[in-house]
């Protein structure tokens, strides 16, 4: 997987500040020019992130889901990353601290390259967390401190409420509770299909889901091409779509499906994702993205409604 790095963050720091101020003025005049952002809302509490923070928060949560850990583990990890890096993959820090969790190579967390790899760093955090037999019942700040050994142990509590909202949404326990407003449209790329029957962009998405959620119970993929039930004109015909199955339809698999769907929306800016559909809901990048998850009305008028409404699989398609 290729995630954003601290290099981009540092390189655009000055520009980003100016752009943000400009958007603050434009927001009052032209809503369509509002900055891209992602929002999780659970039980009346809302948390807003920029796309880079959302990508990292979704990865942190997805790793916990794949490892079969409870949502509380994601809450602890998110609160920690909030405090340590504001959910950015930083290339600098106190002494030799680096990455999302500001892990120190000199303290045995891994090499510089490893702790700057968000996937590695997140797994390293959970490896240590799982060594705490009672982390499920610990206060979030206590569990975080046991892993991090920070000089400011109570600071993690400042981010607990927001971390709970993100964890609930991104683990799939709160359905259609996370979405992103992404106005941009990427440039068109080659339509040539790979051996899998997918375009390059769709192949990257399939590979990433397979890597991040590499322990899918009763899961699987429909990689592309023409399949029964897809109307002519579907992105599957162009090799731009992937279906990730979460069968059989059950409460547990519905939660997993929403975790995958939310992950894909969080990564949409980076992966050039156009549409995500699951469980009778649809999210679309571009003009309608600010509407969040909308009710999905299948164009077909006959057939298996569970399949047509994507209740047993997450559909994702990318831009041409």
C-alpha positions, 0 to 999 in steps of 0.5 A: 500500500502507498499512503501519504507521508510526512513529506507531503505534509511538510512541503505543503504546510505553508500553502495549506495554511493560506488555502484554509484561510481563503476557504474560510471566506469563500465558505460563506459565499460559495458552498461548492468551494468548501474545502474537502473534509470527512465527518463522522457523526455518532449519537449527536457528536460530530468529528471532522477531519481533513482527507489525510487525517481520515485516511490514517484514522480509517487505516488505524481502525481497519487494522483493528477490525482485521485483527479481530480486536474490539472497537475499544482497541481502535478508540485507544489507538485513535486517541493515542494518534490524535495526541501524538501526531494529530493523525498525520504521518509525521517525519519528525518529532521529539528526539527520534520520534516518528510517524502516526504514534511518534514511535522511537526507533531507539526504543525498539519500535522498528527502523525509521522506514518501518515506523513511518509505514502507517500499516507497520506502525499501527500493527506495532501499536496493537501488538503492544496493546494486546499484551495488556490482558485487561486493556478492554476494561482500562481507562483509555488514557491508562491503556494508551500510556502503558503502550506509549510510556509518554511524559504526558499520560493524561493528555490522551483523555483529551481525545477520547470522546472524538476517538470513540466517535471515529471508532464506532463509525469506522469499525462499522458499528455505526452504519453510514455514519462516516462520509467525505465531501470531495469535490475534485475529479481526477484526470482520466487514465488508461482504460486498458484492462489488467489480467484481472479484468480491471483497470489500473485504478480498480486493481489498486483498490482491490489489492488494498482491500485484500491487504488491509482486510486480509482475514475476511470470514466468508468474504471474497471478490468479484473483480470485474467484467460482465456478471449476472445482475449488472445492467449494461453501462455498469462500471463492471463492464469497463473493469472499473468496479470491484465487489467485496462480499460479506456473506452470509447476510448477518448482523456481524457481516453487516458491521464488517461491510460498513467497516469496509465501506467507510474505509473506502470512502476515507481513502476515496481521495487517494485512490480515485474512488467514485462510488461506494454502495452497501446495504441500500446506501450510496456515497458518490464523490464530486457534487453529491459527496456533501450529501453523505450516504443517500438511499440507493434505488437500484435501476433494476425492477426485478431480481434478488433485492438483496443483491440489487441493493448490495446488502451482501457485498460492498460495491466500489468503482473508480473514476475512468 
